[in-house]
């Protein structure tokens, strides 16, 4: 394996392309996190709505 950069600073700067590369990495990771978190939040919201609906229906059913 051949190391392409002589120092960690050179690795971060990537011959002047570093800001673009790291911005792309950050945006990509943020999108991936959003793709995981969003459905989980939506699922939790739907579960809570269903529990509320079941509670209301059970209260209504017991009245009659």
N, C-alpha and C positions, 0 to 999 in steps of 0.2 A: 504494500500500500504506500502510495506516495503522498506526502502532506503538501497541499497546495499553498499554504500560507505560513509565513515564518513566525508570525505572532498572532495572538488573539485579537489585537487591535486591527491587524490587516484582515483577519477573518471577518470582523464586524464591518469594516469599511468596504471590502470586496472591490478594491481598485476603483472606488468612486460610485459603485453601483449599490452599495450597502443600504442607503436610505430607501431605495426603491424595492429592493429585495425584502428587507425587514418589514416595510409597510405592507407588502403583499402577504407576507407570512402572518402578520398581526391581523389583517383583514380576513384572511382565510380561516384562521383559528377562531376569530370572533363569530364568523358565519357558522362554522361547525358547532360551536357552543350554542348558538341561537337555535340551530336545527335540532339540538338535543333538548334544550330547556323549554322551548316553546310548546312542543307536544306534551311534555310532562305537566306544565302549568295548565294547559287546556284540559288534560285528563283529570287533574285534581279539581278543576272548576266544574266539570261535568259530573264527577262523582258527588261533589257537594250539592249540586243542583238536584241530582237524583235522590240523595238522602233527604233533602228538604221536601221534595215532591212525595216521597214515600211516607214521610211523617205526616204531611197534610192529608194524604189519602187514608192513612190509618186512623187519624183523628176523625175524619169525615165518616169512615166506615163504622166506627164505634158509636157514633151518634145515632145511627139508624139501625 
